[in-house]
């Protein structure tokens, strides 16, 4: 399946397995660079893969990022917050 280059990044993720650089990851996830990298360091988010001979070139696999995002959605669906009760009033 081929998507136009201006298709949303999330659609591009689902269309094919690819590598994403940090700017693309941050665009998908919507957090700051420092927050994302601290989550990666703690193991709370997927880590990057090293590309090429340089240890400095890293990217994230789109399938890992998509799986992580799905886990976050599933986890948030199971959490009941006292501030946001998603139940209908009696």
C-alpha positions as CSV (number, residue, x, y, z in Angstrom):
1,X,0.0,0.0,0.0
2,X,1.4,3.4,-1.0
3,X,0.4,6.5,0.9
4,X,1.0,10.1,-0.2
5,X,4.0,11.8,1.4
6,X,1.7,14.2,3.3
7,X,-0.3,11.4,5.0
8,X,-0.3,11.6,8.8
9,X,2.8,10.0,10.3
10,X,0.6,7.5,12.3
11,X,-0.9,6.3,9.0
12,X,2.6,5.9,7.6
13,X,3.5,3.8,10.6
14,X,0.7,1.4,10.0
15,X,1.3,1.1,6.3
16,X,4.8,-0.2,6.5
17,X,7.6,-1.2,8.9
18,X,10.2,1.5,8.9
19,X,12.8,3.3,11.1
20,X,11.9,6.6,12.7
21,X,14.3,9.2,13.9
22,X,13.8,11.0,17.2
23,X,12.0,14.0,15.7
24,X,9.4,11.6,14.1
25,X,9.0,9.7,17.3
26,X,8.4,12.9,19.3
27,X,5.9,14.0,16.7
28,X,3.9,10.8,17.2
29,X,4.1,10.6,20.9
30,X,3.7,14.3,21.7
31,X,6.2,14.6,24.6
32,X,9.5,16.5,24.9
33,X,12.8,15.0,23.9
34,X,14.0,14.9,27.5
35,X,10.8,13.1,28.7
36,X,11.0,10.6,25.9
37,X,14.7,9.8,26.5
38,X,14.1,9.5,30.3
39,X,11.3,6.9,29.6
40,X,13.7,5.0,27.2
41,X,16.4,5.1,29.9
42,X,14.0,3.7,32.5
43,X,12.7,1.0,30.2
44,X,9.2,2.6,30.1
45,X,9.4,3.2,26.3
46,X,11.0,1.2,23.5
47,X,14.7,1.8,22.9
48,X,16.3,2.7,19.6
49,X,18.3,0.5,17.2
50,X,21.8,1.5,16.2
51,X,22.1,2.0,12.4
52,X,25.2,1.9,10.3
53,X,28.8,1.9,11.5
54,X,28.4,5.0,13.7
55,X,27.2,4.4,17.2
56,X,25.6,7.8,17.1
57,X,23.0,7.0,14.4
58,X,19.9,5.6,16.1
59,X,16.3,5.2,15.1
60,X,13.2,3.5,16.5
61,X,11.4,0.7,14.7
62,X,7.9,1.8,13.8
63,X,6.4,-1.5,14.8
64,X,7.9,-1.1,18.3
65,X,6.6,2.4,18.6
66,X,3.1,1.3,17.4
67,X,3.0,-1.6,19.9
68,X,4.1,0.7,22.7
69,X,1.4,3.3,21.8
70,X,-1.2,0.5,21.7
71,X,-0.1,-0.6,25.2
72,X,-0.5,2.9,26.5
73,X,-4.0,3.1,25.2
74,X,-4.9,-0.3,26.7
75,X,-3.4,0.7,30.0
76,X,-5.3,4.0,30.1
77,X,-8.5,2.3,29.3
78,X,-8.1,0.1,32.4
79,X,-7.3,3.0,34.8
80,X,-10.2,4.7,36.5
81,X,-9.4,8.2,37.6
82,X,-11.4,9.9,40.4
83,X,-11.0,13.1,38.4
84,X,-12.5,11.7,35.3
85,X,-15.2,9.1,36.0
86,X,-16.2,7.8,32.6
87,X,-19.4,6.3,34.0
88,X,-22.9,7.6,33.3
89,X,-24.6,9.5,36.1
90,X,-27.2,7.4,38.0
